[in-house]
Amino acid sequence: MGEDTDTRKINHSFLRDHSYVTEADIISTVEFNHTGELLATGDKGGRVVIFQREPESKNAPHSQGEYDVYSTFQSHEPEFDYLKSLEIEEKINKIKWLPQQNAAHSLLSTNDKTIKLWKITERDKRPEGYNLKDEEGKLKDLSTVTSLQVPVLKPMDLMVEVSPRRVFANGHTYHINSISVNSDCETYMSADDLRINLWHLAITDRSFNIVDIKPANMEDLTEVITASEFHPHHCNLFVYSSSKGSLRLCDMRAAALCDKHSKLFEEPEDPSNRSFFSEIISSVSDVKFSRSGRYMLTRDYLTVKVWDLNMEARPVETYQVGAAASKSRSPSERVTRFFPAPPPSASVIMTGAYNNFFRMFDRNTKRDVTLEASRESSKPRAVLKPRRVCVGGKRRRDDISVDSLDFTKKILHTAWHPAENIIAIAATNNLYIFQDKVNSEMH
């Protein structure tokens, strides 16, 4: 989706849907692995569903880019903290894939309190001809073993096995809002409202606190941490965002406790635009590094901003996303956290919106398009039509009035394939995968 690509030519290639929606089925996170061959979703019921991309076939050339269910497992169960009389939901807040080291895949999943490491392996052969076990796997009577044989591997139907490897618990007092795997492939960090912890992937019983913004008196609390992420290439750098709209870049080489940031990215507020809702609107939902590590992408209630790591004073680009929504209702009626998705190249930005809309902005041409992810407007291999929200004045035939937007339907979670123009959109309990028709034919 570069400068010469028509964004409207996005092909819908997969749809997961249930006619009856339960709270447990609502998708709460979406994440591609580092190659893009696997796509994981987590839901409010604590389940993780992994989809695998179908290989290209000469008999079915259109199947390239389609994803089928690869494995499903229960990651978290509901718990109860008896000391605090607090119910801990099973909802999956975040999923992060670990770089693949061997034939197996690994991912981290977390709910509000507990982070788990899972290993996904394939098995298409089974051993036969044990010397000390019978066909049912029970140990034989050693007195009956009169000869030795060499065990052999026999083919079997492919079986995907998901096994828990480690459980990282008791690291957070408050709810975990983000996890990020370091580029050293040995450590990762987890963040809650007031603290950020650094974990080693091999050590579960302790973590190191690297940021603590909790004041001595909680009445003095003025902001909370909303998200954090490691730099994609420098293992000593990470950034975290706050509810005041600021970004703090920290260097772990400077000090063990990174309460003092290396850089502060904060846009000066225009006093003329100051209102009762300013703090709600300016709160950063999420922060992502670009794949090059040069830029940071943030999303607040109304805008997507692009920050250059070398310029702290203001963002280099600002794109309006939710202006129409702000004219319809008070933001305090619906504090919504939208999460942007960094593209494989730095030319296009994608983020979600209300009414099952998602927005795409071309940084080169400065054009933008609004698209809709819904059963009514999307059929397999159909071309999406741009949607236009009309705030007032003259309306075209296909325009949608801002007053008719459904604010209960919202695209909160999106993901971008790491190398190709394939995007995953979570809309309530539905997962949509759209593919750029032009670029997919060129690969």
Residue pairs with C-beta under 8 A, 6 or more apart in sequence:
1 7
1 343
1 347
1 348
1 360
1 362
1 421
1 436
1 439
2 345
2 347
2 348
2 364
3 347
3 362
3 364
3 365
5 421
5 436
5 438
5 439
6 438
7 348
7 360
7 362
7 367
7 369
7 371
7 386
8 369
8 371
8 383
8 384
8 385
8 386
9 383
9 436
9 437
9 438
10 371
10 383
10 384
10 423
10 434
10 435
10 436
10 437
11 65
11 381
11 382
11 383
11 434
11 435
11 436
11 437
11 440
12 378
12 379
12 380
12 381
12 382
12 384
12 432
12 433
12 434
12 435
13 65
13 66
13 67
13 380
13 381
13 422
13 433
13 434
13 435
14 51
14 66
14 67
14 380
14 431
14 432
14 433
15 375
15 378
15 380
15 430
15 431
15 432
15 433
16 49
16 429
16 430
16 431
17 375
17 429
17 430
18 25
18 429
21 428
21 429
22 45
22 429
23 44
23 45
24 43
24 44
24 45
24 46
24 47
25 43
25 44
25 45
25 429
26 43
26 44
26 428
26 429
27 41
27 42
27 43
27 413
27 426
27 427
27 428
27 429
27 430
27 431
28 42
28 43
28 44
28 91
28 92
28 93
28 413
29 41
29 42
29 92
29 93
29 94
29 95
29 413
29 426
30 39
30 40
30 41
30 95
30 413
30 414
30 415
30 424
30 425
30 426
30 431
31 39
31 40
31 41
31 94
31 95
31 96
31 97
31 107
31 415
32 38
32 39
32 40
32 97
32 415
32 416
32 417
32 418
32 424
33 39
33 40
33 97
33 100
33 105
33 107
34 97
34 99
34 100
34 418
35 100
35 418
35 419
36 53
36 417
36 418
36 419
36 420
36 422
37 52
37 53
38 50
38 51
38 52
38 53
38 70
38 97
38 105
39 50
39 51
39 52
39 53
39 67
39 415
39 424
39 433
40 48
40 49
40 50
40 51
40 95
40 97
40 107
41 48
41 49
41 51
41 95
41 424
41 426
41 431
42 48
42 49
42 75
42 91
42 92
42 93
42 94
42 95
42 109
43 49
43 91
43 92
43 429
44 89
44 90
44 91
44 92
45 90
45 91
46 74
46 75
46 76
46 77
46 78
46 90
46 91
46 92
46 111
47 72
47 73
47 74
47 75
47 92
48 72
48 73
48 74
48 75
48 92
48 95
48 107
48 109
48 118
49 69
49 71
49 72
50 69
50 70
50 71
50 72
50 120
51 67
51 68
51 69
51 70
51 431
52 67
52 68
52 69
52 70
53 65
53 66
53 67
54 63
54 64
54 65
54 66
54 67
54 68
55 64
56 63
56 64
57 63
57 64
62 381
64 440
65 420
65 422
65 433
65 435
65 440
66 433
67 433
70 160
71 120
71 160
71 162
73 118
73 162
75 92
75 109
75 116
75 118
76 90
76 91
76 92
76 109
76 111
76 114
76 116
77 90
78 87
78 88
78 89
78 90
79 87
79 88
79 90
79 113
79 114
80 86
80 87
80 88
81 87
81 88
81 113
88 111
88 112
88 113
88 114
89 111
89 112
90 111
91 111
91 112
92 109
92 110
92 111
93 110
93 111
93 112
93 175
93 176
93 177
93 178
94 108
94 109
94 110
94 176
94 177
94 178
94 179
95 107
95 108
95 109
96 107
96 108
96 179
96 180
96 181
96 188
97 105
97 106
97 107
97 108
97 181
98 105
98 106
98 107
98 108
98 117
98 181
98 185
98 201
99 181
99 185
100 106
101 185
103 121
103 122
104 119
104 120
104 121
105 119
105 120
105 121
106 117
106 118
106 119
106 120
106 165
107 117
107 118
107 120
108 115
108 116
108 117
108 118
108 179
108 181
108 188
109 115
109 116
109 118
110 116
110 176
110 179
110 190
111 176
112 175
112 176
113 169
113 172
113 175
113 176
114 167
114 168
114 169
115 167
115 168
115 169
115 171
115 176
115 179
115 190
115 199
116 164
116 166
116 167
116 168
117 164
117 165
117 166
117 167
117 168
117 201
118 162
118 163
118 164
118 165
119 162
119 163
119 164
119 165
120 160
120 161
120 162
121 160
121 161
121 163
122 158
122 159
122 160
122 161
123 156
123 158
123 159
123 160
123 161
124 155
124 156
124 157
124 158
124 159
125 153
125 154
125 155
125 156
126 153
126 154
126 156
127 151
127 152
127 153
127 154
128 151
128 152
128 153
128 154
129 149
129 150
129 151
129 152
130 151
131 145
131 148
131 149
131 151
132 139
132 140
132 142
132 145
133 139
133 140
134 140
166 201
166 202
166 204
167 204
168 190
168 199
168 204
168 207
169 204
171 190
171 197
171 199
171 207
172 190
172 192
172 195
172 197
173 192
173 194
173 195
174 192
174 193
174 194
174 195
175 192
175 193
176 190
176 191
176 192
177 191
177 192
177 193
177 225
177 226
177 227
178 190
178 191
178 227
178 228
178 229
178 286
179 188
179 189
179 190
179 191
180 188
180 189
180 228
180 229
180 230
180 238
181 188
181 230
182 188
182 189
182 230
182 235
183 230
183 231
183 232
183 233
183 234
183 235
184 235
185 201
186 200
186 201
186 202
187 198
187 199
187 200
187 201
187 235
188 198
188 199
188 201
188 230
189 196
189 197
189 198
189 199
189 210
189 228
189 230
189 238
190 196
190 197
190 199
190 207
191 197
191 211
191 225
191 227
191 228
191 240
192 225
193 224
193 225
194 212
194 213
194 214
194 221
194 224
194 225
195 209
195 211
195 212
195 213
195 214
195 225
196 209
196 210
196 211
196 225
196 228
196 238
196 240
196 258
197 207
197 208
197 209
197 210
198 207
198 208
198 209
198 210
198 252
199 207
199 208
208 256
209 257
210 250
210 252
210 256
210 257
210 258
211 225
211 228
211 240
211 250
211 257
211 258
211 259
212 257
212 259
213 223
213 224
213 225
213 259
214 221
215 221
222 244
223 242
223 243
223 244
223 246
224 242
224 243
225 240
225 241
225 242
226 240
226 241
226 242
226 243
226 283
226 284
226 285
226 286
226 337
227 240
227 241
227 284
227 285
227 286
227 287
228 238
228 239
228 240
228 241
228 287
229 238
229 239
229 240
229 287
229 288
229 289
230 237
230 238
230 289
231 237
231 238
231 239
231 289
231 293
232 289
232 291
232 292
232 293
233 293
234 293
236 251
236 252
236 253
237 249
237 250
237 251
237 252
238 249
238 250
238 252
238 258
239 247
239 248
239 249
239 250
239 287
239 289
239 296
240 247
240 248
240 250
240 287
241 247
241 248
241 284
241 286
241 287
241 298
242 248
242 283
242 284
243 279
243 283
243 284
244 279
244 282
244 283
245 266
245 267
245 282
245 283
245 284
245 300
246 264
246 265
246 266
246 284
247 264
247 265
247 266
247 284
247 287
247 296
247 298
247 307
248 261
248 263
248 264
248 265
249 261
249 262
249 263
249 264
249 265
249 309
250 258
250 261
250 262
251 258
251 262
252 258
254 260
254 262
263 309
263 312
264 312
265 296
265 307
265 312
265 315
266 312
267 305
267 313
267 314
267 315
268 313
268 314
269 278
269 282
277 330
277 331
277 332
280 301
280 331
280 332
280 335
281 300
281 301
281 302
281 326
281 331
282 300
282 301
283 300
283 301
284 298
284 299
284 300
285 298
285 299
285 300
285 301
285 337
285 338
285 339
286 298
286 299
286 337
286 338
286 339
286 340
287 296
287 297
287 298
288 296
288 297
288 298
288 340
288 341
288 342
289 295
289 296
289 297
289 342
290 296
290 297
290 342
290 346
291 342
291 344
291 345
291 346
291 418
292 346
293 309
294 308
294 309
294 346
295 306
295 307
295 308
295 309
295 316
295 346
296 306
296 307
296 309
297 304
297 305
297 306
297 307
297 340
297 342
297 349
298 304
298 305
298 307
298 315
298 340
299 305
299 321
299 338
299 339
299 340
299 351
301 322
301 326
301 331
301 336
301 338
302 320
302 321
302 322
302 323
302 325
302 326
303 318
303 319
303 320
303 321
303 322
304 318
304 319
304 321
304 340
304 349
304 351
304 359
304 361
305 315
305 317
305 318
305 319
306 315
306 316
306 317
306 318
306 349
306 363
307 315
307 316
308 316
317 363
319 349
319 359
319 361
319 368
321 338
321 351
321 353
321 359
322 353
322 354
323 391
324 389
324 391
324 402
324 405
325 353
325 354
325 402
325 405
325 407
327 391
327 402
328 402
328 403
328 405
328 407
329 407
334 407
336 354
336 410
336 412
337 412
338 351
338 352
338 353
338 410
338 411
338 412
339 351
339 352
339 412
339 413
339 414
340 349
340 350
340 351
340 414
341 350
341 351
341 414
341 415
341 416
341 423
342 416
343 349
343 350
343 416
343 421
344 416
344 417
344 418
344 419
344 420
344 421
346 363
347 362
347 363
347 364
348 360
348 361
348 362
348 363
349 360
349 361
349 363
350 358
350 359
350 360
350 361
350 414
350 416
350 423
351 358
351 359
351 414
352 358
352 359
352 410
352 411
352 412
352 413
352 414
352 425
353 359
353 370
353 410
353 411
354 405
354 406
354 407
354 409
354 410
355 372
355 400
355 405
355 406
355 407
355 409
355 410
356 372
356 373
356 374
356 406
356 409
356 410
356 411
356 427
357 370
357 371
357 372
357 373
357 387
357 389
357 411
358 370
358 371
358 372
358 373
358 411
358 414
358 425
359 368
359 369
359 370
359 371
360 368
360 369
360 371
361 367
361 368
362 368
369 386
370 386
370 387
370 388
370 389
371 384
371 385
371 386
371 387
371 434
372 378
372 384
372 387
373 411
373 425
373 427
373 430
373 432
373 434
374 409
374 427
375 430
377 384
377 385
378 384
378 432
383 437
384 434
385 398
387 398
387 400
388 396
388 398
388 399
388 400
389 399
389 400
389 401
389 402
389 405
390 396
390 399
390 400
390 401
390 402
391 402
395 401
409 427
409 428
411 425
411 426
411 427
412 426
413 425
413 426
414 423
414 424
414 425
414 426
415 423
415 424
416 422
416 423
416 424
417 423
420 435
420 436
420 439
420 440
420 443
421 435
421 436
421 439
421 440
422 433
422 434
422 435
422 436
422 440
423 433
423 434
423 435
424 431
424 432
424 433
425 431
425 432
425 433
425 434
426 432
